[in-house]
Structures are given as structure tokens and as C-alpha cells.
């Protein structure tokens, strides 16, 4: 559990400076997982040291994977191969991390031993049926609370068969869980999805030596694969950069350079959305690191305008919608977010939580079944808001505070450590 804190953010006159955001959370999880499942040594640099990724690391250490820390910078992981994991002798605690639990369920469903996954009070409320049902089609034996839909999950692993699965939601976690199960067994496992979800698993599996086929409607893997240890450099997390992109756009006379940010096209929806709203964001020094595209992002204050956001853009920016709604509150005109019902089953119901928080600061905001409608341009007032224990809401409301007319008090801000341990420090530095 994170510690309970309250913070106050005052309006900023301007924001300036260079920022290095923490390593990408999705890629950090996968670097730990695939390095553990590979044969031989992997060296991982730039890993996010947030609580969620540390939950993944501890889970693999509980299964016999040796990890050596080389200072803050590097992690050396001695991979055990697909058949080298040991049965954990206790329940594996995934903390607050949905990625850890859903992807580990796919990995453990194919391992020939018994395991139990649990998490904190928030994770135990989140729906796990979306990975348990398709894994069940592969023959997985998984029991859980609420009709086998919620953690703790008891997994009697092994004896899976390949499958073809059409996912009703575009979810990288569902796709990854099935590919991770499928890569350990004989035959071809195919996952189809309605829109392209983030493809970090496919890219990194290829980087570690697996043959994974990506196609317009999904991905497939033929197992069993063989993964070999690699050097991995984790790029900066675009979901963390998003807070500073919006801050740089809404605070007058601002110019920020965000260095070394991952700009994977399945994740860079936030850049497309903010540019469509009239935001000045330039991609400089574009390059590739460990199979992932990376750039430096230059952002300058801009007059934003309201737009319609839906369809294929949504899965490419699903984690950034809390801070997109803050940008919309400062934009002229109406912004409508639709096709985003997925936001209701994140760390909290992010539609309800953001409508409540922005409403507290005087924004005109209306929840919809699958999103929200925000009428911007009136500015935000001083006030007190609650993060509901959700890291992205806490940080989004801090950004709102930078552009508001008075101080914004944010209750329950300790949760930011799950994805962005030095957020408050960076926020203070760019105002200095």
C-alpha cells in the first residue's frame, strides 16, 4: 500500500527546462519477464523503479530468478529459460499492478506447477476474467473469487493447447497473456483484436529471439520459442511524459524538452491528440532502442481547441485520458471523449473520478457511458480534490493546479510512486 499524503500545487507563471522521465512502465515489466524467461544473462538499463515493476521483479525472484543491482542504473538478470522457473513456496503478491497479475497469469498457466497470485485491495477488485476466460479455452485451470473472475487466483499450470481467440476489447494485457502462454507450448496461438493495442510484448519477444507475427488484426506466436539474454535499454515512458506535455501547453510562456521518450505508434496517441488540439509538440532526434522507437519531445505553450476523440485513437492513449481531460478543460470549445468505457476498470473508474475532480475546480464536465464531454475555456478555480488512490489522477490534478487560478489541494498523492517516483521533484524543478 502507498502512503497517504496531501499536496498543494500553486499556479505557475511559466515552465522551463529539460526533463528525463522515468523508464516506460509497460516495457520495464516486459524486460523483467522476458529476461527471466530467457536463457543466460540480460542487462537492463533505464528500468522504472516504481512499485508496480518491483512487484514483477519480486514475483520472478520468488521463482528462483537471480537479480543483481548495479547501482540505480543497471539490473543484471540471470534468466532461467522457459522450463527453469521454480514453484513459488508462498503466495505471489502483485501489489497494485494489473500488468503483473494479467501477464503472470499467462506465463504461469503454462508452467508445470501450482501458484497463487494476489494483490492489494484495489487490484483484488479489478476484473481478471478477460485473461482467465481465453486461457481457459487453452485448457488452463485457474480458480478465483467472484466466479473465478477476481484475485486471489490459484493456478494449476501445464497441459495447455494452442488457440485462436478474438478479443472483444483491444487490450495489450489480454493479447500478451495469451502470447506468453502460447510461446511455451507446441503449436500456434493467434489473438485477434478490434483495434491495435500496444505491441511492446511482440517487439520485445522478437528482440529476445522469438518469432512473433504481427498483422493488422492481431498477433500470433508458434511455440515453444527460445529466448536468449540481451542488453535492454528502456526508453522514457510516454504516459509519464504526457503530464509534462500538457503542463507545457497550458502554462503560458513555457518551453520544455522531454528527452529519450518512447514514441511507439501503438502508444503515441497522446501526441496526436494534443497536436490535433493545436498543441505545439516537435519530435527531435528520432531513433530506435532495443526494438522501440524513441525521440526527444519539444513542447511550447499553445492555445488549445476542443476536438472529438474516439475510435482507433483510444487504445493508443488509454492511460493518458485523465491528463487529456485536463487539457480539454483549458481548450476553447467542447472536447468529447468516446469509445473509452475501458477507463471504468482502471485503478479506479477514471471517468467518474476525473469528472468529480475537474467539477470540484469549476470545470463544465459531463460523464458519458463510454467517456466524457468537457466544455473548456473558462479556466479552473482553486479547490480540493481526491485522487481516489489512482496515480494518474493525482498527477493529472497536479497539472491542473499549475494552470488554475488558485491553489489546488490534492488528497492521497502517495500513489504517484507506483509509476513516477520523482514526479513532484521534477514538477518543482521546471518551475524554479
C-alpha angles and dihedrals in degrees: 000000000000119000119258114248136160122212135187122216119197125204113274124226092207140334124229138168149060120293133196106199119206121270118286110277097213092048093044091055091049094045089057093045098046094041088053092049094045124089113250136005125332126189115207121194128186093023116169107248093203122134094257095057091043087057088058091047093051091048091059093042086056087058094053102269112146117223127185121193115218098196119291091312110060140034120198112206121190102211118216100200125241092294099040104078117114125224107262112243093215141031111291111234114213093185110204095332119121090178091057093049099043097044093041089053088059093047095045095044087070097042116099096237145069123266139166124211123198136161145185124303092275096048091048088061095052122101114258097169090094090071099026095056097053091041086053088058086059090054098261117160107218126158125189147151124286095035093320092304102106138049144296087074122193112204124195096192134207140049097076126160126208119262146189110229131184106204115213089210131049096240125155088199093058092044092046095047090055095043090049091051093042096050090062097054139063114271141023124308117194128191121194121194135187094235129012109271123199112300103207092122093054093046094047095044087055090047089054090051106265122133107237120169116212117193133172094272101039144304141283137199131193113212159254091043128186118227122195128202115267143179107255126193110194113213123221115281114258089203088061092042089054092074091056093042090057093041090053091050099048102039111079122245092014131148122174132175114207108197130211098002121168109244100184105167091232088059105032096085089113090065091049092048095049092045089050087053088056098264119156105231121153125193110219133181095013113196144142128259123184091339095313128108114239136185143167111249121215113197128185132184111276140177103248126207131205119261141175114260121191147104120043093000092067102070088043091060105022096129093046098059095099090060092038087060089054090052088050091054088059095043124097111251134000127330116194120195114194139162088043103113086130086078089074093068100046123104084306134351093288094190093057094038096050093044089053095045096046090043089056088060093050100262119151100237132155126190117230127195091257103021140333144277118228124189105203138185100074094091126227129277132219115276150126122273136177125226093208085225090293115135095207093051092049091052094042090055090049087057089048088053092056090060100034125106093244144005119314117208112206119199121209102019100154087092091077087082090073092075110001114032096176098039097118092047092053091045090056093045097056091051094051 
